[in-house]
Amino acid sequence: MKLLWTEEVYRIHEVLPSEYVPTVESAINFYSKESRPLIARAIQRAITQGEPFNLELQIVTATGKVLWVQAIGEAVINKQPRPGERSVVSKIFGTFQDIHERKLALEAQKHLAEIVEKSLNEIYVFDAYTLKFKHANHGALKNLQYTLAEIKTLTPVDIKPDYTEESFRQAIAPLLQHQCELLLFESNHRRADGSLYPVEVRLQLVDVDGIPRNKVFLAVISDITNRKKAEFDLMAEKERLNVTLQSIGDGVITSDLQGKVEIINRVAQKLTGWTQEEAYGKPLSEVFYIINEITRHRCQNPVEQVLQSGEVIELSNHTCLISRDGRELVMEDSGAPIRDKQNNIIGVVLVFRDNTEKQKLKQSEEKTAKLEALGILAGGIAHDFNNLLGGIFGHIEMARESIPQENKAIEFIDKAMTTFNRAKALTEQLLTFAKGGEPVKKILPIAPLLQASTHFAMSGSNVLAVFDIAANLWPLRFDENQIGQVIDNIVINAIQAMPLGGKLTIAAQNVTLKEVHYVQISFADTGSGIPSHILSRIFDPFFTTKSKGSGLGLATVYSIVKKHNGEITVESHLEKGTTFYVLLPAIATFNQPQRQEQEEQPMSTTPDSRSDNDNDKEAKNTIPHGCILVMEDEIFLREIIEYMLTSIGYRVQFALNGEEALKLIKEAEEKNNPFVAAIMDLTIPGAMGGKDAILKLRERGSQLKVFVSSGYSDDPVMANPEKYGFNDKISKPFRKAELEALLKKI
């Protein structure tokens, strides 16, 4: 059978008519291996049976291209066969068409359709004008629980409860008006059973064939239920983290690798003075500004230290945070790297706490321990010094009385005696600062003493005193002399800080701290201020910046306040002034001052419990004569005391210790020649002193008037002699006039 090709068929096969004469056999060979049997069989059936064919097959052109072609053939029968004869095919007419591009497009479309159908996303096509759904993929139908027929009766508004038709048309208007190519938004879908689930919508307008009325919307929907749950869980986790951070008692700041602040918790905000909004993105070194408390030099950025080492670091001692408002807070802190799951450092966390109060407490404890240690030393020195003063001035006084009045030496002796009170006051102050002195407390109002002591201390100065004292101040239980000394020392310091004059404001008010009632007294001057590097040392004993200062003034103040269970603090700014705050425990429920004060008086164990006023009324103008027992172990003091007593008119008998004194008293009473009085030294080294001797004496029922004597003026017995069984006291060193006044109470 002869085969004829048109020019188009030659072109498709990429051969030239001049170079190739087609035959059925050679033409079949152009078909691919898979297509060759199909075309051969179709041609054979067309020839033998007259069957037409229409096949889409692949050929391989002369240049090796693989093309899809459509081969159509129809047999031409030359005559009608007789009954029983086969039809005779004289020729076959056919068409041969290159359908390669169309075939690829259809296959791509089919492949895309399969992808769309199998997509886990919901994919919808709906009319741009009627909004009716034209198509929905398997994922959409499965999730919505509708059939395709059912979905084609609906619009997006029917499955989106968040929208009305009007609001939905407004939402898609930017696409219709070509203001954008894609809309991305979140909404909720409603299933056929009424349940809702969150979705993310990607919506675009598709022009199918250029005909405006044929435009459709293509919507690709993602079910974001899991994402929303993850977001909710993450938000809840962040909230828990935030609550935890805000609940931590320490300050916490986190930063990124560049040292920029990310999170700052409530405590850190309070300490630094920065809020979360203000601090976010700021350099940590700006928010957490730290210096060395001693050198005042800026400390290294903790973020840099952590990033350099990759380990947890603790900041050095004496680290001081300068808050945004200028406060200085002593810090105790550490920094640590923040790592991800791959152990990479992604930031730094800083944890710190205000150690200011803890350091103040530690310093206070150290100061107290120092004072206690010095107190033991100073107490012993003061006692011995008092005894020496007694010997020195006693002999001077003896010399004064032994020479004629007209002797020129009298002048020098009198000058020497004028230093007696100053020397005695110095030892008193030494004892007071060292041990605070045992205060003799009474319940009194503080305001009168505050005003009187201030006016007295400021007499003759060019400083103006301004009082701001609350009218309803609670009464205090205090030693009037000691608190007066506190006021004197603080006021004198303020005057010295204002040599050119100034103002001193003295304020007092009731305060309650941790359910404990106090009266707070403040002394605010406008003087030169105290340098910060010495502020912590001003209460140290013997520390002074004055050329003629002893360094005992504020140490004494500190000791007295502590003995009253109070607190004293100070604030100072150079060239602005200094403020001292004294906090003393108050009696907020005090109603009956006189009765309370009587209850404060110690109960005497002496049989004769008459008051001093009664004794004074019965005191005689002439001193009774008789023998006085003196218990004193210092020989040089015994000599002085004997001279004083005999010059007054008494006879004297001495005892070295308590045992001997008790024995002599008993013997004198048995002989019916008792002592008129006794003076007992409070302590006798290595033997019974006056404190134990008086107990034994009173146990025997003796009513002998006994006076206690000691160089330890701060001892509790010296503060309240009647409480321990004595009739009165006399502090060493004493002069003859003091002794004579005491003996008038016999």
C-alpha positions in Angstrom: 0.0 0.0 0.0 1.4 3.3 -1.1 1.7 6.0 1.6 1.4 9.7 0.8 2.3 12.6 3.3 1.5 16.2 3.2 4.1 18.9 3.9 2.8 19.2 7.4 3.3 15.5 8.1 6.9 15.8 6.8 7.4 18.8 9.0 6.1 17.0 12.1 8.4 14.1 11.4 11.3 16.5 10.7 12.2 15.0 7.3 12.3 16.5 3.8 10.2 15.1 0.9 13.3 15.1 -1.2 15.2 12.9 1.2 12.5 10.5 2.4 9.8 8.5 0.7 7.4 7.2 3.3 6.1 3.7 3.4 3.7 2.1 5.9 6.5 0.1 7.5 8.9 3.0 7.8 6.2 5.3 9.0 5.3 2.8 11.8 8.9 2.9 12.8 8.7 6.6 13.7 6.3 5.7 16.5 7.7 5.1 20.0 8.3 1.5 21.1 5.1 1.6 23.2 3.0 3.2 20.5 4.2 1.1 17.5 2.1 -2.0 18.2 -1.0 0.2 18.6 -0.7 2.0 15.3 0.2 -1.2 13.4 -2.8 -3.0 14.7 -5.1 -0.1 14.0 -3.9 0.1 10.4 -4.2 -3.6 9.9 -7.8 -3.7 11.2 -8.6 -0.7 9.0 -7.3 -2.6 5.9 -8.8 -5.9 6.7 -12.0 -4.9 8.4 -12.5 -1.3 7.4 -12.4 -0.1 11.0 -11.6 3.6 11.5 -9.2 4.6 14.2 -8.4 7.7 16.3 -5.3 7.4 18.4 -3.1 9.7 20.5 0.4 8.3 20.3 4.0 9.2 20.6 6.5 9.4 17.8 10.2 10.0 17.7 11.1 12.5 15.0 14.2 12.2 12.7 16.0 14.5 15.1 15.1 12.5 18.2 12.2 14.6 19.5 9.4 12.8 21.3 6.1 14.3 20.3 2.5 13.5 21.0 0.5 13.2 17.8 -3.1 12.4 16.9 -3.5 9.8 14.1 -7.0 9.5 12.6 -7.7 7.0 9.8 -10.8 5.9 7.9 -10.9 3.1 5.3 -12.4 3.7 1.7 -14.2 0.6 0.3 -14.2 0.5 -3.6 -17.3 -1.7 -4.0 -20.1 -3.3 -2.1 -19.2 -6.9 -1.4 -21.6 -9.7 -2.5 -23.2 -11.8 0.2 -20.6 -14.0 1.7 -17.7 -11.9 0.3 -15.3 -9.6 2.4 -15.2 -5.8 1.9 -12.3 -4.6 -0.2 -10.5 -1.5 1.1 -8.9 0.4 -1.7 -7.3 3.2 0.4 -7.2 4.8 3.8 -7.7 8.5 4.3 -6.2 9.9 7.5 -5.1 13.0 9.4 -1.9 13.5 11.4 -1.8 16.3 13.9 0.9 17.5 16.4 -0.9 17.6 19.7 2.2 17.7 21.9 1.6 21.1 23.6 -2.1 20.4 24.1 -1.3 17.0 25.5 1.2 18.3 27.9 -1.2 21.1 29.0 -3.9 18.6 29.6 -1.6 16.3 31.6 -0.4 19.2 33.6 -4.0 20.2 34.2 -4.9 16.7 35.2 -1.9 16.5 37.5 -2.8 19.8 39.0 -6.3 18.7 39.5 -5.0 15.6 41.3 -2.8 17.7 43.5 -5.7 20.1 44.3 -8.0 17.1 45.2 -5.3 15.5 47.3 -4.2 18.7 49.0 -4.7 18.8 52.8 -5.7 22.4 52.4 -9.2 23.4 51.6 -9.4 24.8 48.1 -12.5 26.6 46.9 -13.5 28.3 43.7 -16.5 30.6 43.9 -18.1 33.1 41.5 -16.7 36.7 41.9 -20.2 38.2 41.6 -22.8 35.7 42.9 -20.3 34.3 45.4 -21.7 30.8 44.7 -19.2 28.0 45.1 -18.2 26.4 41.8 -15.9 23.8 43.2 -14.4 22.6 46.4 -11.7 20.0 46.8 -11.8 16.8 48.8 -10.1 18.4 51.8 -12.7 21.1 51.9 -15.6 18.7 51.6 -14.2 16.4 54.2 -13.5 19.2 56.8 -16.9 20.9 56.2 -18.8 17.6 56.1 -20.7 18.6 52.9 -21.0 16.9 49.5 -19.9 18.8 46.3 -23.5 19.2 45.3 -24.4 20.7 48.7 -21.4 23.0 48.7 -22.4 24.4 45.2 -25.6 25.7 46.8 -23.7 27.8 49.3 -21.5 30.9 49.4 -18.5 31.7 51.7 -20.9 33.7 53.9 -22.8 30.5 54.7 -19.6 28.9 56.2 -18.1 32.0 57.8 -20.2 33.1 60.8 -17.9 36.1 61.3 -19.2 37.8 58.2 -22.4 39.0 56.7 -22.7 39.3 52.9 -22.1 43.0 53.1 -19.0 42.7 55.3 -17.6 39.9 53.1 -18.1 41.9 49.9 -16.3 44.8 51.6 -13.5 42.5 52.6 -12.9 41.2 49.0 -13.4 44.6 47.3 -9.7 45.4 47.2 -9.2 42.3 44.9 -12.1 43.3 42.6 -10.8 46.9 42.5 -7.2 45.6 41.7 -5.8 47.3 44.8 -3.9 44.1 45.7 -3.3 40.6 44.2 -3.7 38.6 47.3 -5.7 38.8 50.5 -4.5 37.0 53.7 -6.7 36.9 56.7 -8.0 34.7 59.5 -11.6 33.7 60.2 -13.7 30.8 61.4 -15.4 28.1 59.4 -18.6 26.4 60.4 -19.1 22.7 59.6 -22.4 21.1 58.6 -22.8 20.0 62.2 -22.4 23.6 63.5 -18.9 23.2 65.0 -16.3 25.9 64.3 -12.6 25.8 63.6 -10.1 28.5 62.9 -8.7 29.0 59.4 -6.2 31.1 57.5 -7.5 32.3 54.1 -5.4 33.1 51.0 -7.7 34.6 48.4 -7.0 35.8 44.9 -9.1 36.8 41.9 -8.7 34.6 38.7 -9.6 35.8 35.2 -10.5 32.6 33.4 -11.0 33.6 29.8 -10.9 37.4 29.8 -14.7 37.7 30.1 -15.5 39.9 33.2 -18.5 37.9 34.2 -16.5 34.7 34.2 -14.1 35.9 37.0 -13.8 33.6 40.0 -12.1 33.7 43.4 -9.6 31.0 44.3 -9.4 30.4 48.0 -6.8 28.3 49.7 -7.7 27.6 53.3 -5.5 26.2 56.0 -7.0 24.7 59.1 -5.0 26.4 61.9 -6.5 24.7 64.8 -3.2 23.2 65.9 -1.4 26.4 65.3 -3.9 28.3 67.4 -3.6 25.8 70.1 0.2 26.1 69.9 -0.1 29.9 70.0 -2.5 29.6 73.0 -0.1 27.2 74.8 2.8 29.5 74.0 0.9 32.5 75.3 -0.1 30.6 78.4 3.5 29.5 78.9 4.7 33.1 78.5 2.1 34.2 80.9 3.2 31.6 83.4 6.8 32.6 82.9 5.8 36.3 83.3 3.9 35.5 86.5 6.9 33.5 87.8 9.3 36.3 86.9 7.1 38.9 88.5 6.7 36.8 91.6 10.4 36.2 92.2 11.8 38.2 95.1 15.0 38.9 93.2 15.5 41.3 90.3 15.7 39.5 86.9 16.8 41.0 83.6 17.3 39.1 80.4 19.2 40.4 77.3 20.0 39.3 73.8 23.5 38.6 72.5 24.0 42.3 71.8 23.3 43.1 75.5 19.9 44.7 74.7 17.3 44.3 77.4 14.4 42.0 76.6 12.6 41.3 79.9 12.9 43.1 83.2 10.7 41.9 86.1 8.8 43.9 88.7 11.6 43.8 91.4 14.2 44.8 88.8 12.0 47.7 87.7 11.7 48.9 91.3 15.5 48.6 91.9 16.6 50.2 88.6 13.9 52.7 88.2 13.2 51.5 84.6 9.8 50.1 83.4 9.5 47.2 81.0 8.5 49.6 78.2 11.3 52.0 78.9 14.0 49.4 79.3 13.1 47.2 76.3 15.8 47.4 73.6 18.1 49.6 75.8 21.7 48.4 76.5 21.8 46.5 79.7 24.8 48.6 80.9 22.5 51.7 80.7 19.6 50.1 82.7 21.8 48.1 85.1 24.4 50.8 85.8 26.9 49.4 88.4 30.0 50.8 90.0 32.5 49.6 92.6 31.3 51.0 95.9 34.8 51.7 97.1 36.7 52.9 94.0 33.6 54.5 92.4 34.8 53.1 89.1 32.3 51.6 86.7 32.1 47.8 86.7 32.4 45.6 83.6 29.2 44.9 81.8 28.0 41.5 83.1 26.7 40.5 79.7 30.3 40.8 78.3 31.6 38.7 81.2 29.1 35.9 80.6 29.6 35.9 76.8 33.3 35.8 77.2 33.3 32.9 79.7 30.1 31.1 78.6 29.6 30.3 82.3 27.7 31.5 85.3 29.5 34.5 86.9 29.0 36.3 90.2 29.8 40.0 90.4 32.5 41.1 92.7 31.9 42.4 96.2 31.2 46.1 96.7 29.1 46.2 93.6 26.7 49.2 93.8 23.7 49.8 91.5 23.0 53.4 90.6 19.3 53.5 90.0 17.6 55.9 87.5 16.7 58.3 90.3 20.2 58.4 91.7 19.8 55.9 94.6 22.8 53.8 95.4 22.0 50.1 96.3 24.5 47.5 97.3 24.0 44.5 95.0 24.5 40.8 95.3 24.1 39.2 91.8 25.0 36.7 89.2 24.8 36.3 85.5 24.2 33.2 83.4 24.0 32.4 79.7 20.7 31.5 78.1 21.1 28.5 75.8 18.8 26.9 73.1 18.2 23.2 72.5 21.4 23.1 70.5 23.3 24.5 73.5 24.0 27.7 71.6 24.1 30.9 73.7 21.1 33.1 72.7 21.2 35.6 75.5 22.1 36.4 79.2 20.0 36.4 82.3 21.0 38.6 85.3 19.6 37.8 88.7 20.3 40.3 91.5 19.0 41.4 94.9 19.3 44.6 97.0 21.8 43.8 99.7 21.8 47.3 101.2 19.9 46.4 104.4 21.8 43.2 104.8 25.1 45.0 104.5 23.9 47.7 106.9 22.9 44.9 109.4 26.3 43.3 109.0 28.1 46.6 109.5 25.9 47.2 112.5 26.8 43.8 113.9 30.5 44.4 113.2 30.3 47.8 114.8 28.5 46.4 117.9 31.1 43.6 118.2 33.8 46.2 117.9 32.2 48.4 120.6 31.8 45.4 122.8 35.4 44.4 122.4 36.5 48.0 123.0 34.0 48.2 125.9 35.9 45.5 127.8 39.1 47.3 127.3 37.7 50.8 127.8 35.8 49.7 130.9 38.9 48.4 132.5 40.9 51.4 131.6 38.2 53.8 132.9 37.9 51.9 136.2 41.6 52.0 136.8 41.8 55.6 135.6 39.0 56.6 138.0 40.9 55.0 140.9 44.1 56.8 139.8 42.2 60.1 139.5 40.8 59.5 143.0 44.3 59.1 144.3 45.8 62.1 142.5 43.0 64.6 143.2 42.5 63.2 146.7 46.1 64.0 147.6 45.9 67.3 145.9 42.8 68.1 148.0 44.6 67.0 151.1 47.5 69.3 150.2 45.0 72.1 149.6 43.6 71.8 153.1 47.1 71.4 154.7 48.6 74.7 153.7 47.7 78.2 154.7 45.3 80.1 152.5 47.8 82.8 151.9 50.3 80.4 150.4 51.0 81.0 146.7 50.7 77.3 146.0 47.0 77.5 146.7 46.5 79.2 143.3 48.2 76.3 141.4 46.4 73.7 143.5 43.1 75.2 142.6 43.9 75.3 138.9 44.9 71.6 139.1 41.6 70.8 140.9 39.6 72.5 138.0 40.6 69.7 135.7 39.1 67.1 138.1 35.6 67.3 136.6 36.9 67.3 133.0 38.9 64.2 133.7 36.0 62.5 135.4 33.7 63.4 132.5 36.1 61.9 130.1 36.1 58.6 131.8 32.3 58.8 132.0 32.1 59.3 128.3 34.6 56.5 127.7 32.3 54.1 129.6 29.2 55.4 127.9 30.5 54.9 124.4 32.0 51.6 125.3 29.0 50.0 126.9 26.3 52.6 126.4 26.0 53.1 130.1 23.2 51.3 131.8 20.3 53.8 131.3 18.0 54.7 134.2 14.8 54.7 132.1 11.6 56.6 133.0 8.5 57.1 131.0 8.6 60.7 129.8 7.5 62.9 126.9 10.5 63.6 124.6 9.4 67.0 123.2 10.5 69.1 126.3 13.9 67.5 126.5 14.3 67.9 122.7 13.6 71.6 122.8 15.5 72.3 126.0 18.7 70.4 125.0 18.7 71.9 121.5 18.4 75.5 122.8 21.1 74.9 125.4 23.5 73.4 122.8 22.8 76.2 120.3 23.3 79.0 122.8 25.5 81.7 121.3 25.6 80.1 117.8 24.6 81.7 114.5 22.4 78.7 113.5 18.6 79.0 113.4 16.7 76.2 115.0 13.3 75.2 113.5 11.1 72.7 115.3 8.5 70.5 113.6 7.3 68.4 116.5 4.0 66.5 116.2 1.5 67.4 118.9 0.5 63.8 119.7 3.9 62.2 120.2 3.8 58.9 122.0 5.8 58.9 125.3 9.1 57.0 125.5 10.9 55.0 128.2 14.4 56.6 128.3 17.3 57.9 130.4 16.9 61.7 130.3 20.6 62.4 130.8 21.7 60.0 128.1 19.2 61.0 125.5 20.0 64.6 126.4 23.6 63.7 125.6 22.5 62.3 122.2 20.7 65.5 121.3 23.7 67.7 122.5 26.2 65.7 120.4 24.1 65.7 117.2 23.2 69.4 117.5 26.8 70.4 118.2 28.0 68.5 115.2 25.4 70.3 113.1 26.5 73.7 114.4 30.1 72.8 113.5 29.1 71.8 110.0 27.6 75.4 109.5 30.4 77.8 110.5 28.8 80.6 108.5 25.4 80.0 109.9 22.5 78.0 108.6 19.3 76.2 109.6 18.8 73.1 111.7 15.3 71.5 111.5 14.4 69.3 114.4 11.4 67.1 113.7 9.6 64.4 115.6 6.8 62.2 114.6 5.1 58.9 115.4 5.9 56.0 113.1 4.9 52.3 113.0 7.3 49.8 111.5 6.4 46.1 111.3 3.7 46.7 113.9 6.1 48.2 116.4 5.6 51.8 117.5 8.4 54.4 117.4 9.1 58.0 117.7 11.3 59.2 114.9 13.5 62.3 115.6 15.4 63.9 112.8 18.0 66.6 112.8 18.4 68.1 109.3 21.1 70.8 108.8 22.1 72.9 105.8 25.8 72.4 106.3 28.6 71.1 104.1 27.6 67.5 104.2 29.7 64.4 104.9 31.8 62.8 102.1 30.4 59.4 101.1 33.7 57.6 101.6 33.6 58.4 105.4 29.9 58.3 106.0 30.0 54.7 107.1 32.7 55.4 109.6 31.3 58.3 111.5 30.0 56.1 114.4 33.3 54.3 114.8 35.0 55.0 118.1 38.0 57.4 117.9 37.2 58.3 114.3 37.2 62.1 113.8 37.9 64.6 111.1 38.3 67.4 113.6 41.7 68.5 114.7 40.6 68.7 118.4 37.9 66.0 118.3 38.1 62.9 120.5 36.1 60.6 118.1 33.8 59.7 121.0 30.9 62.0 120.4 28.9 60.0 117.7 30.2 56.7 119.0 28.6 57.6 122.3 25.4 58.6 120.5 25.4 55.3 118.7 26.0 53.3 121.9 23.3 55.2 123.9 20.7 54.7 121.1 21.4 51.0 120.9 21.1 50.7 124.7 17.6 52.1 124.3 16.8 49.5 121.6 16.7 52.2 119.0 18.3 52.8 115.6 20.3 55.8 114.3 20.9 56.4 110.6 22.3 59.3 108.6 21.8 60.7 105.1 24.2 63.3 103.7 24.8 65.2 100.4 27.8 67.4 99.9 27.0 71.1 100.1 23.4 70.3 100.8 23.4 69.1 104.3 23.1 66.1 106.6 20.1 64.5 108.3 20.4 62.2 111.4 17.4 60.0 112.1 17.0 58.6 115.6 14.3 55.9 116.1 13.3 55.2 119.7 10.6 52.6 120.8 7.4 54.3 122.0 4.7 53.4 124.4 1.7 53.8 122.2 -0.8 52.5 124.7 0.4 54.7 127.5 -2.4 56.3 129.5 -1.3 57.1 133.0 2.2 58.6 133.0 2.5 59.1 136.8 1.4 55.6 137.7 3.5 54.1 135.0 6.6 56.0 136.1 6.1 54.8 139.6 6.0 51.2 138.3 9.3 51.9 136.5 11.0 52.7 139.8 13.0 49.7 141.0 11.8 48.0 144.2 14.2 48.4 147.0 15.3 45.3 148.9 16.4 47.5 151.8 14.2 47.3 154.9 14.1 51.1 155.0 12.2 51.9 151.8 11.6 55.6 152.6 12.1 58.0 149.7 14.9 60.5 149.4 12.5 63.3 150.1 11.7 61.7 153.5 15.4 61.3 154.2 16.1 64.9 153.2 13.4 66.1 155.6 14.9 64.1 158.4 18.5 65.1 157.5 20.3 66.9 160.3 22.3 70.1 159.9 25.2 68.4 161.7 26.7 65.2 160.4 26.4 62.3 162.9 29.6 61.1 164.2 30.6 57.5 164.7 32.5 54.8 162.8 32.1 54.0 159.1 33.2 50.8 157.6 35.0 51.2 154.2 35.5 48.1 152.0 38.3 49.1 149.6 41.3 47.1 148.3 43.3 49.9 146.8 45.7 51.1 149.5 46.2 54.7 148.1 42.4 55.1 148.0 42.0 53.9 151.5 44.4 56.6 152.6 42.5 59.3 150.8 39.0 58.1 152.0 40.3 57.9 155.6 41.5 61.5 155.4 38.2 62.7 154.0 36.1 60.9 156.6 38.2 61.8 159.6 38.3 65.4 158.5 34.5 65.4 158.5 34.5 63.9 162.0 34.0 60.1 161.5 36.2 57.3 162.6 37.1 54.7 159.9 37.6 51.0 159.8 38.7 49.2 156.6 37.9 45.8 155.1 39.8 44.3 152.2 36.8 42.3 150.8 33.2 41.3 151.4 33.9 38.4 153.8 35.9 40.6 156.1 33.3 43.4 155.9 30.5 41.1 156.9 32.6 39.7 159.8 33.4 43.2 161.1 29.8 44.4 160.8 28.6 41.3 162.8 31.2 41.8 165.5 30.4 45.4 165.9 26.7 44.6 166.3 27.4 41.9 168.8 29.4 44.4 170.8 26.5 46.8 170.7 28.7 49.3 168.9 27.5 49.1 165.3 28.8 51.1 162.4 26.8 54.2 161.5 27.2 53.4 157.8 29.3 51.4 155.3 30.9 52.2 151.9 31.5 49.1 149.8 33.5 48.9 146.6 31.3 47.2 144.0 34.0 44.8 142.8 37.1 43.3 144.5 39.4 41.3 142.2 39.6 37.7 143.3 37.2 38.1 146.3 33.7 39.0 147.3 32.7 42.4 146.3 29.9 44.8 147.4 27.2 43.3 145.2 27.4 39.9 146.8 28.1 41.3 150.3 25.0 43.4 150.4 22.8 40.4 149.6 24.2 38.4 152.5 23.9 41.5 154.8 20.2 42.0 153.9 19.5 38.3 154.3 20.7 38.7 157.9 18.1 41.5 158.4 20.6 44.3 158.8 19.3 47.8 158.3 22.8 49.3 158.1 23.0 52.2 155.6 25.3 50.9 152.9 26.6 53.0 150.0 28.1 51.4 146.9 31.2 52.9 145.3 32.7 52.0 141.9 34.7 53.3 139.0 32.3 51.4 136.7 29.7 54.1 136.6 27.8 52.3 133.9 27.2 49.2 135.9 23.5 48.3 136.5 24.1 48.4 140.3 25.4 52.0 140.0 22.3 52.9 137.9 19.8 51.4 140.4 21.6 50.9 143.7 18.3 50.6 145.7 17.2 47.7 143.5 20.2 45.7 144.7 19.9 46.6 148.4 22.1 49.7 148.7 20.9 53.0 150.1 22.7 55.1 147.5 25.9 55.3 145.4 29.0 57.4 144.9 31.0 57.1 141.7 34.8 57.1 141.7 36.6 59.4 141.7 34.8 61.6 144.2 35.7 64.6 146.1 35.3 65.3 149.8 32.3 67.5 149.2 30.5 64.7 147.3 31.2 62.3 150.1 30.0 64.7 152.7 26.7 65.2 150.8 26.2 61.5 150.7 26.8 61.0 154.4 24.0 63.5 155.2 21.6 60.7 154.3 22.7 58.7 157.3 
